[in-house]
Amino acid sequence: MSKHANPNWWQEAIIYQVYPRSYLDTNGDGVGDLAGITDRLDYIAKLGVDIVWISPFFKSPMKDFGYDVSDYCDVDPLFGNLADFDKLIAKAHSLGVKIMIDQVMSHCSEDHPWFKESRSSRDNPKADWFVWADPLPDGNPPNNWLSVFGGSSWQWDSRRKQYYMHNFLVSQPDLNFHNPEVQQAMLDSLRFWLERGVDGVRMDACNFHFHDRQLRSNPPALVRDTATVTDVNPYGMQAHIHDKSQPENVAFLQRLRVLLDEFGAVAIGEVGADDALAVMAEYTAGGDKLHMAYSFNLLNEICTARHIRKQVEDFKARVKDGWASWSVGNHDVPRVTTRWGKNHNPAAFGKLVLAMQLSLKGTPCLYQGDELAFTEAEVPYELIQDPYGITFWPEFKGRDGCRTPIAWTNGENGGFTAGKPWLPVAEEHKAVAASLQEGDADSPLNFARRMIAWRRTMPQLTRGDIVFYEAPEPVLAFRRELPGERSVIAIFNLGKEAVNFTLPAAKGAQKLEQPGLPGEVVDGEVRLPAYGAWFGYAA
């Protein structure tokens, strides 16, 4: 039975992602922990978000920093224990905040007992729990599939004298979802956390669960995918029609939804695909699979009004009853103030992008530090931790720059730890630390709080339809329509130069008092300074 009076509460919610290694360290070992998240839940609640998505904290050898799970039903000692998690849940719920965990189902760690048993022989009880294949006659892998993290997605195993599949690191073998026992084991592990009070699940790499049984090679890509991977990665040179996004996944997601509905919990899926919008549409349509999904299409290097508009309009056109989550930052990509804003006035640009993200139709997903308008940190090669970055250095520096610890103060280690932080705390982050922003009414942090609170008073922005206006680059303009409410016009200048243009729809519109972005409309002429915005009721 649902715990929520409004069954679609998640459509009006805001998600806030916490990367636990980098949030707050309470025991001085240099790595953030569950107790640190609990300690900062008041800060999160004051921000005004509804759901906290916590990246993996399960037992792991940490070769991919928790995304290589060795025990799905326990907390890694690095982060604490189950009692610490229960305290986190209890405090979050007392503050009216829901907790979403990160489930990595497509693969696990080579240290997981399941894989250790599977690789021991070809006839053990878990022999078919992973994707094994014989070599070609010349000893090569069975096909041309590539790993997202570089090289072949097949690794030779001397025990079974076979190759096993890994879509990511060699140490992350892929589970065989064609085996019903694997599906059930994954659902059982999720039930373990739902019974502890978890309110939702973020499905990591949710279109990677199944592979083509015939192991057919992928053809070359007609259009290279540069949204999911960097252009120095050959992974984008294939059309990934056989190694992921298989039709069998739909039935599994339906089984997942039945379990979630039993607890009134929600799911958001991460979709990395050649045609991500099509997969998002397929996985969220019908109300019987994922509640919502997000892609990498707003997590790439392209920052144009035309691009943003196309993503939203294409999703709307391709799925009538599904739901999107729009994310412009997370633990896998450079911070948006650097990636899109090029470090030009990050405070102003961060405010503008947050306001835009909160105004699109869909559930916003914010990344820790974006409310502080943090820029991408520079991590020197000798301190890089991310195996993805080590492989493709220097053209691609990996994901450490967005994963550096939060600067809570401008003191030593930014108040993150009393020890040596696992990644250095950026000096530029300490200069705009959370404690400094608290006392500045015009800071990105206080703007974020006001903007989130204001959004709650505007049902058009949480439930309304979206219709775009023609506007010159770099301006994004649209209206949000909700039956029984006045339509709201929203206009954003994504550029670093002032823009003046005429928008007939804005003539006679009544300005809305929003949380503080500069801009005005005079008789239909829109006047926006750099990173300015304007909201108004349509005439």
N, C-alpha and C positions, 0 to 999 in steps of 0.2 A: 504494500500500500504506500502511496506517495506521502512524503513528510511535508509537502508544500501545498498550500491552498490554491495557488496558481500553478497549474501543470506546466505552463510555458514560462516560468519565472526566469529560466536561463537565457531566454531571448532578450530580457531586459537587464541582464547582469553584466558585470565587468569582471574579467579574470585578471589576476596579477600573478605572474610567474616568479617563483623563488628558486634560485639555483643554490642549494643548501651549502655547498662547499664555500660559497663566497658571501653569505649573508651576515652571519655573526658567529664568531668562535667564543664559546664560554669556558673551555677548559685549557686554552693556551697551547694547543698542538698545531695551530696555524691553519686549521681547516674548520669551516663553519659546521654547525651541528643542529640537531632538532631543538635542543634547548635554546639555541640562539634565535631560531625562528619564533619559538614560543615567547621569548623575551621581547621580540619586536612586533608581536601581533597587535599591540595597541597602536603602534605606528601605522600598520597596515589598515586596521579598522578605521583610524582617523582619516586615512586617504579616501575611504568611501567605497572601496571595491567590495565585491560580493563573494568571490571565489579565489582561493589561493591554490594555484597549481604548484606543487612541489616536485622538482626534478628528482630522479631516483635516489633513494636513500637505503636501498636493500643491500644485503650482503653481496660483495663484489671484490674482485682483485683490483678494480679501479684502473684497468688498462684503457677504458674509455670513460672513466670517471662516473661509474654507476650505471651506464647504459650497457654494461656487461654483467648481468645478474647471475650470481651463483646460488642464491636462495631467495625465492620470490616471497617467502612468508616470514622474513625476519629483517631486522634493522642491522646494518653494518655497524660494528663497534665504533668506527670512525665518527658516526653521527649520533650514537647513543644506543638506546635499546627500546624494546616495545613499550615499556612504561613511559619513556620520554615521549613516544608517539601518542600514547593515550592522553598524556597531559596536554600535548599540543592540540589534539582534537577537542578536549574538554574546554580549554580556554578559548579556542576559536569559536566554538558554538556558543559560549557564554557571551561573546562579543557580536554574535550574529553573522559570523564569517564561516563560509563553507570550505571544506578541504577537498582538493582534487589531487590524486596521486598519479604518477607517471608510470604506465604499464608498458614494458618492453617485451612484447609477445613474439615478435618475428624471430628473435634470436636470443641466445643467452651466453653465458661465459663458458669457455672451455673447462673451467673449474667446476661447473655445475655437475652434481652427481649423475644427472641424466646423461650428459655427454660422456662422462668417464665410463659409464656402463655401455653406452651405445658404441663407443669406439673400441671396446675390449674384444669384440668378436662380431661375426655376421649373424649369429643366431641367438643372441641374448634377448631378454624381454624388451629391451629398449633399442634394439638394433635398427628399428625403422622409425625412431623418434626424430631423426635428423636426416638431412638430404645427402645421401651417399650415392656415388656413381662410379662405375668402372672406368678406367682410362681408355682412350682410343688405342688402336693397335700400336701406334707409335709412341705411346706413353703420355701423350698430351691430355689435358682435361677434356671432358666430354663435349664441351661447346665453348663458345666465345664470350660467355657472360663475364662482366666486369664488376669489380667491387667499387662502391661509392668512394672508398678511401684509397683507391689506387690498385692497379694490377688486376690479375684474374680473380674471379670470385670463387675459385676452386683451390683447395689446399690438399696436397697429398698427405695421407696418413699411413704410416708404415705398419700399424697394427692390423688394420683391415685390408691393407693394400688396395685402398680405394681413395677417391677424392671426396671431400665434404665441401658443401657449399657455405659461403660466408658473404653476405651482401655488404658487410662492413669490414671490421678488422679480422685478421686470420684467427684471432682469439675469440671471435663471436660467431660460432657456428649457427647456421639457420635451422630452426625447428621445422619438422615436416608436418604441416597442417593438414595434409591429406590423410594423416593418421588420426582417427576420431579420439584416441586416447590422449593425444597431444592437445587437441582442442579442449577436452574436458579438464585436463590438468591446468590449463590456463584459466579456464572459467572458475575452477576451484580455488586457484590462488587469488583471483580477484574477489571471490566471495569472502575469503579470509579477511580482507581489508574492509569490505562493505559491512561485515558484521561488527567491525571495530568502530564503525561510525563514519566511514569515508562517504563523502557526498557526490563524488564524481571521479572520472578517470580520463586522463589524457592518453590517447592511444598513439604511442610512438611508431613511426613508419608503418601506419596501419594498412597500407596497400602492399606490403612486402610479405604478408603471411603465406601466400600460396605461390607456387612456381608451376610452370608447364610440366606435366608428367612425362611428356616425350623428350624433354630437355632440348628442344629445338633452339638453334642459335638465333640471336637477335640480328635483324638486318641493320644496315647503316641508317642513321638518322637523316631524314630529309631536311629537317630544321634542327639545328643543334640546340640542345637544352642548356641554357646558361642561367636558368632560375634556380634549379636544384643544386648544381655544382658549378665551380669556377671554370673558366674557359681553358685553364691549363690542365684540366682533368679529362682524360679520354673517355670517361664514363658518359659524357654528354654526346659522344659521337655515335652512340647506338640508339636505335628505337627500341625501347624496353617493353616489348610486347609479350615476351615469354617468361622473363624472370620475376615479374611482379604484376600487380593489378589484374589478377586472374579472376574470372567470373565466380569461382567457388567461394571467394571471400565474402560475397554478399550473404550467403546462407550463414556463414559463421557470425557475421555482424548482427544478423537477426537473432541468433542464439544469445549473443552478448547483450542485446537490447532487452530480451526477456529477463535476464538476470538483473540488469540495471533497474528495470521497471519494478521488480520485486522490492527494491529498496528505495525507490524514488530518486535514484541517482542519475547523473547525466554523463555523457561521453563527448569528448571533442577529439577528432582525428587529425593527425599530421599527414598530409598528402604530398609526397614528392613524386611527381609523375610528368611524363612528356606533355600530357594534356590534363593538367591538374584540375581544371574546372570541371571537366567531364567526370572525373573520378569523385570529386566533391559532390557533384550533383547526384551521382549514382548512390553514394554512400549515405546521403542525408535525405533523399526523397522518400516519401511514403510514411514517415513517422515510425518506422519499425527497425531502423538500423542506428547509425550515429545520430545524436542530436544536432551536431554541427561539425564543421571541418574547416581547416585552414590550409593554405598552400604556401609555397615560397614565392608566389607571384608579387607580393608586396614586400618581400624580404630580399629583393635583388638590388642591383645598382641603379635601376631606372627610376627616376623621380620626375615624372611629368604628369600634368593633370590628365592628359589624354590616356596614359597608361592606367592610372588609378580608375578613371571612369570606365575604361574598357573592362577591367577585371570585375567591377561591380555589375555593370550592365550585362556582361556575358554570363555571369553566374545567374543573374535574375532571369535571363532569357532561357537558360538551359535547365533550370529546375524551378518548378512553381511552388512546391511546398517544402523544400529543403531550407537549410539555414547555414549561413556562412559566419565564420569568425575572422575578423580582419586584424592581422598582426603585422606591425612594422618593425618589430625587434624581438629577438630571443637569444638563447644561448648558442646558436649556431651561426650567427651572422654579425658583421660589424655593426656597431651602434648606429642608430638612424641619424643622429646629429652629425656623424662623420660620413656615413655611407651616402645619405641624401643631402645633408646640409653642408658637407665639405668643411666642417668645423667653423663655418662663418656664423658668428653670433649664435652659438649653440643654445643659449637660454631662450632667445626669441624664436628660433626655429623649433626647438623642442616643444614650446607652448603651442605653436601653430599646428604642428603635426599631431600632437595629442588632441587638440580641439577637433581637427579633421577626423581623426580616427574615431573619436567618440560620437561623431555626427553621421557616420556612414550607417547604412542598414546592415545590421549584423551585430554579433557579440564582440566587443573589443577585448583583445588580449594584450596586456601591458607587460613589459619586462622590467624586472627590478633595476632601478637606477634611471629608467627613462623618465620617471616623475621628477628626477633631479637634473634632467637634461645632460647626463654624462656623455662625454665623447668617447670614442674608441681609444683604449689605452695602447701605448707602444710597449710591447714586451720584447726584450732583446733575445736573440736566438738562443743564447746559453741558458735562458730561464724558461723557454717554451716548454710546455707540458703536453700539448695536444698532439697526438700521433699523426693526425690528419695534416697539421701544419708542418710537422717535421718532414713528412713525405714530400710535400709540394713547395717547401721553402726554396727561394725567397719570393717567387712570384705570388704565392699564396701563403700567408703567414699563420693560417689556422684560426682557431676560434678563441684563443686565450684573451685577445684584446677586449672582448665583450664579457669575459668571465672573471675579470679581476675583482677582488673583494670590494664591497661597498664601503665608501668612506663615510662613517657616521660622524666623525669629528675631524678637525684639521690637526690633530695631535699625532703621536707616533702610531704608525700603521693604520691611521684613520679611525682608531677606536675599534677596529675589526677584531684584533687579537692581541693578547699579551705576549705571544710567541712570534715565530717567524712565519709570515703568511705564505701559503702554498704558491700563490702568485703575488707579485708586488702590488701594493696599493698605489694607484696612479697619483702623482703629485697634483696633477690638474683636477683630479676628483676631490682631493683634500681641500683645495682652494674653494670648492663649491659644496662642501660637505653638508650632510643633512642638518647638522646642528646649526650651521651658519644660515642655512636657508629658512630654518624655523622662524627666526626673528626678522626676516625680510618679507614684508607683505607682498612684494612684487616678484618674489622668487618663483622659479618653476614649480617647486614643491607646493607652495601655497596657491599658485594658479591651478595646479592639478586638483587640489582639494576643492577649490571653488568650482571648477569646471565640471567635476564629477557630481558635486552636489546640485549644480544648476541643471545638468542633464536629467537628473531624477525628477525635476519639476516639469520637464518637457516630454510628454508622452509621444509627441510626434517623432522625437529623436530616438526613442526606444522601440516604438511599435509601428511607426508610419512607413508607408511605401516611399521609394526614392525615385525622383525624376530629374535628369540632368539638363542644364542649360548649355547652349553654345557660349563659350567664353574663350578669350585668347590665352595662349600659354603665357605665364605659368599659373593661370587662374583655374580653380576648380569651383564650379557653381552648381547647386542643385536645390531642390525643395523636398521637404518631407511632408507627406500627406497622410492624414488619419481622419477617417469619418467622424464627424461631430466635433472636430477641432480645426482651428485655423491653420492653414499651411504655413510652414516655416521655410524661409529662404536662407541658405547658408552659402557664403562666398569666401574663398580662401586664396591668398596669394602665396604660392609656394616658392616664389623667387626672392632674391636679395635686392631687387630694385623696385621702386614704387610703380604702381600700375593704375592707370585711369582708363575706364572703358564704359560704354553704355550698355546697360542691360534693361531692356524694356520692362521685363517682369518685375524689376525692382522699383519702378516708378510708382510712387504712392505707397510703397511698403512701409510698415511701421517698425522702426528700429526696436530690437529687443535688447534689454540691458543684460548683457552677458558678462562673464567674469573678467574681462579686461584686455581683449585683443583690439588694437587700433584699427579703425577703418570707418568710412562713412559713405552714405548714398545721398546724393543731392539731385532730386528730380530725375531719377533714373540713371544718373552718372555715378558709377562706382569708383571710389577713390581709396585705394588700399596702399599703405606704405609697405616696405619690405616685411614679409611674414605677417601681414595684417589679415584681418578677417572681419566679416560683418554678418550678423544674424538679424532677421526681421520677419514679421508676419506679412504674408503676401496680401496685397491690396484686394 
